Amino acid sequence: MLPYSAFSRAKAIPKTGPHRVYGTLGDAHLQRLVVSALVGWSLPDEARDFNMDTLDGEGASVADVLARCGNLPFLSERRAVVVQRAERLEGLNRGGEDGEKADKKADKAKSGAASPAKRLSEGIANLPASTVLILSRTPETPEPGARKETPRCINAAIDKTLEAQGLIVDCTVGAKGGATAAAIINAEAARQNIALADDAAEYLVQRAGHNIAALLNELEKCALRAQSSEAGAPVTRAVIDEMVKRAPQETIFDLTDALGERQAPRALGLLRELVGGGEAPELVLAMLVRHLRQLLQARAFLDARLPLDGSLAARMPREMAAQLPRDGRENLAVLLQAQSWLGRRLAAQARNFSTPQLQNALRAALATDLAMKGIEGDGGGDSKTESQLLIELFVAQLC
């Protein structure tokens, strides 16, 4: 798998000519650049009207893709077939299932008929030498702080075929990919002759997140603002603060951390930033409640001397497991199996509270919710300011 940072014509196109198949995944903007480059290197502009097909995996079938791939090029050496949202072809990645597990289900359902994954893998292995097939995964932006998992273009089985027959280009800018995003911003600023102050690109990434298209849009806004005051003026931190709102998901992540670390001034500042940026107070409260539930579970595991890592589910007593939420998204033991990195953060924060304190915090959250809805207390007005004040009081009491 080739990371975007290493993507170049020399590495993507062998001396013998383009691979017959490529896969792309990750950031939407970077995927567009890669697909455009691959098509440009494989097919002349004048040949594209009759020799290029673009399909959407949401509505296309494996048979549709392979039929287009089987057509001969017209007055050209090659033809190209681009499939957007390729993992949705006949539900290839439905439910997050990969490879053999998905194949077995499909085989049972269709009484021995070949599964979509098997048909696509066989089709890729037998593509005509004159066809270049590009399979693009639906773009994804990783959650802040999320552990880097094994990247998938389609699923494990098909990706193995893609790697054997061609090349997968990973355009993911992960939660820890700030340096990659900043390098892309610096390169684009140089291309457009936009002056940047020292560390401005890094600061822009910290404030706006890792979505490259959004970052480039913010860069253009900041450049126009800087130049409006003085021709050729650089984009500085002050300009970025004035023009760029922090990414909501980044702010919520920081807010839950501030809450867990009992940093009242920081938590209140982040709360006001979120609500002032248009986030609904009800949604913010829901995120805080979810975090408190995770801390309560973490506190219970610490008290039972259980490890907060991926082995937790296998080690805990049955009677304790029976008390956990059935929903896997709310069950910390299930969550840690996929995101073991979360255990260290929650363990550190849970030590700042006792079990009674966390239980009282959840009762206070319920009272705040009821007050916001006008069911109890003095709240219930339509004023967003009133709802914000109720949440601020809740956060101040908790910290």
N, C-alpha and C positions, 0 to 999 in steps of 0.2 A: 504494500500500500504506500503510495507516494504522498507525503504531506504537501499542502499547497506551497509552503515556503520553499520546497525543492522543485516545484513544478516549472518545467522549461521544455522547449521544443526538443532539445537533445535527449532529455530523459523520458519524454512522452512519446516520441516518434522514433522507432528503430530505423537503422540505416536502410532496411529493406522496405520501409513504408509503414503507414499507420497500423496499429493493432486492429484486429477485427472488432474488438469490443472494449469499451471503457465504462467505468462506473464513477459517479461523483456523489459526494455527500457533504453535509455541513452548511456553512453560511450561504445564504441565497445569492448575495452579490458575487462572492468568490466563485460559486458554482457557475453563474452566468459567464464570468470571465473565462473559466476553464472550458466550458462547452463551446463558447464562441471561438476560442483559440483552436480547439481540437477540430471543429468544423472547418475553420479557415486553413489549417494545415493539411486537411484531408481532401478538401473539395474546393476548386476555384469558384470565385464569385459568379462567373457567367454560367456555371453548370448547376447552380442550386435550384433554379426554377423547376427543373425536371428531375432532379436527383436527390432531393432532400424531403423527408417526411418528419413531421413532429406530432407525437401522440401524447395523450394524457392517460396515465395508468388508471385513473379513477373510472374512465369509461371504456377503455380498450381491454382487449383480452390478449392472452399469450399468442393465440392463433393470429390475431391482427398484426402483432409485432413481427412474428416470424414470416407472415405473408409479405409484409413490406420489405423485410430483409431479403427475401428470396427474389425480388424483382431485379432485373438486369439494369445497369446504368445506361442512360441515353446520351450518346455522344460525349462520354466521359469515362475516365478510367475507373471511377468509384461512385458510389452513392452513400448517403448518410441517413440514418434513422435515429432520431432523438426521442426518448421517452421520458417525459416529466412525471414526477411522483411514481416512479417505476415500482416501488415496493407495494403499491396498491393494485397492481395487476392481479385480478381475480383473488384479491385478499391475501397475497403472498405472505404478508407480515402481520396478518390480523391477530389481535390479541397478544402481540409481542412474541409469538411462537417462532422458533427457528428450525430450519433444516428438517431432520428426520421426524421430529414430533409432529410438525405440520403435515408432512408427507403421509404419515401413518393415518392421521385423522381423515385426510382427503381420500386416501385409498379405501378406508372403511366406508366412507359416505358414498363413494362412486363404484363400489363393488369391483375393485381390481383395476379400474381405469387409472391411467397415469395422472399424478397430481400436477397442478400448475407448475410447482417448483421443478419437478422432474422434467416436464416438457420444455420449460424455459432453459434449464441446464443443458439438455440434449440439443436444443436449437442453437444455443450459443457455441457449443462445441462443433457444430456443423455449419456455421455461417459461411456463406460464399466469400471467396477471397476479395471480391469487389465491393463488399459491404462494410461500412463502419457503423457499429451500433453503439449508442451512448445512452446509458441508463442513469438517470439522475434521481436521487432520493429527495423526498420532501424536505425542504430546509428546516433545520432545528437550531435553536439557541439554547445552550446548556444552562441549567439553573445555577445561580451564583453559589460557589462553594461546592458544587457537585463533583463527585469523584469521577475521574476519567474512566469510562467503561470501554469495552471493546467496540470500536466503531463498526457499524453495519451499513452496507449500501442497500442490499435487499434482505437477505438472511444468511446464516452461516453456510448453508449448503451451496446456494447460488454464488455467494461471494467467493467461495473456493474455486468454482468454475471460472468466475471473472478473472481472478488472479492467475489461474493457469493459462487462460486463453488471451488475456490482455492486461489491463491496468486499472486500478482503482485510485482515484485522486481524492484525498481527504481534505476538505476545505473547512473543517471544524475549527472554530476559534473558541477553545474551551474556557471554563471558568478561570483557569490559571494562564490563559493565553493573552494576557494584557500586553506582553512584549511584542507578540506577533501583530496584534491589532495596532499598536503604536507604530510599528515599523511600516505597516501598510499606510497609515495616516501620513507619516513623514514622507514616504515615497510619492503619494498622491499630491501632497502640498508642494513638493519640489517640482513635480510635473506641471502643476498649475501656477507656479511662481508665487505661492502663498508663503509669506514669511511667518515662521513660528518662533516664539520665544523658547528658551531652553525648557525642556520637559513639558511643553504645552501639549504635545501629542499624548504623552502618558497621562497627564491630568484630564484631558478630554475623555480618554478611555475609562478612567476611574469614575468620571461623573456620568457618562452616558451609556456605559455598557460595551458589549463586544459585537453588536450587530453592525457589520461594516457599512452597509448602505445607509443606516441611520447616522453613523459616525461621519460619513462623507457629507451628508446633508448638513449636519451640525458644523462641520468644518467650513463649508461654504457660507453659512450664516455668520459665523464668527469672522471670517475674512472680510465680508461686506461691512460688518460693523466696525472692524479695525480700520479699514480704509476710509470709512465715512468721516473719521476724525482726523486722519492724516494719510496722505498717499504713501503707500508702502509700509505703513505701520504694521508691526508684527501682531499675531494673535497671542495674547497673554492670558494668564490665569484669570485676571480681572475681567477680560472680555468673555471668557468661557463661563465664568460665574454669572455674568449678566445675561448671556444669550442661551445657555443650555440648562435645561432642567435635569436633575438626576433621574436615572432610570428607576421607575417605581419598584421593580423587583429587587434592585440593589438596595434601595432605601428600606424596604420591608425587612430584608435580610439583616441589615444593620440594626433596625429597630428591635427585632426579636433578640439579637445578641445583647443590645444595651439593656433590655428588660431582664434577661437572664443574668447579666453581670451587675444588676441593680444600680445602674448609672442613670439616676433620675434626670439630671439636666440634659444629658445627651439623648435619652429616650424621648423626652418632651420636645426637644428641637427637631428630631427626626419625625415625630408624629405630626408636628405642625407643618413640616415640609411636605409630607405625604398628602395631608388633607388640603393644604394650600395649592398643591399641584393637581388637584381634581380627584384624588382617590376618595371613594365613599367611606365615611367613618365606620359603617357597618362591616365593610370588608376588612378594614384594619383591625377591628375588634375580633373578627373571626380568626384572623391570622394570629393574633396574640393568644386567643384561647387555645388554638391548636398547639402553639408552642408550650403553653402552660401544661397541657395534657401530656406532652412529650416529657417535660421536666418532672412531672409527678411519677410517670412510669420509670424514668431514669433514677429518681430518688429511691423508689421501691427496690430496684435492682441493686443499687449501691448498698442499701441496708441489708439486702440478702446476700451480699458479697458475690454477686454475679458479674461477669465481665460484660461491658457494653461494647460488644463487637459482633461479628458475623456468627459466632458460635453460641450466642445467647439463647436462641430458640431451642437448641439441642440440650442445653444444660439446665434450664429452669425447671422447677418442679411442676407437675401437672396441675396442681391446685392453683398455682400462680398463673400459669398459662390460661386457665379457664376464666380468669378475671380480666384478661386483656380484651380490648375491642376486637370484634370479629372482622371489621373492615381492615384489610391489610394496609391501607393508607394511614390509618390511625394507630395501628399496632406497632409499637416501637421495635419489638423483636423481629417482626417481618421486615420492617424498614431497614434495620441494620444488616440484614442478609444481603441487601443490594447496595447499601450506602454505609459501610462500616466506619468511614471517616467521621460520620455524624456522632458516633459514640463518644469520642474524646471531647467534643465541644459540649454535648449535653451533660456529660459527667462533670465537667468543670463548673458548668452553670448550676446544676442540680445541687452541688455542695454548698451553694449560697443560700439554700432554702431548707427548711425542715418540711416534713410531710404535712403537718397541720397548717403551715404557712401557705403551701401550694393549694391545699384544699380550700382554705379561706379565700385565696386569690380567685379560684374558680367560682366560688359563691359570689364574690364581689363582681366578677365578670357577668354572671347571670343577672345580678341586680342592675348593673349598668345597661345590659341589653334590654331588660324590661322597662327601665326608665326611658331609654331612647325611643321605645315603641309606645310609651304612654300607658303601659299596663300597670306600672307601679311607680311611686315617687313623683317628682315634679317635672319630669321630662315629657317627651312625646310631641313636642312642637315640630313644625316643619323646618325649623331653622337648622341649617348645617352647623352653624356656630354653636348651638346648644348641644348637639351631639358630640362635637369635638370637645367641648368643655367637660362633658360627662366622661369621655375616654381619658382626658388629661387628668382628671381627678382620680380615676381608677389607677392610672400608671403611677401617679405621684404617691398614692397610698401603698402601692405594691413595692416600689423601689425604696 
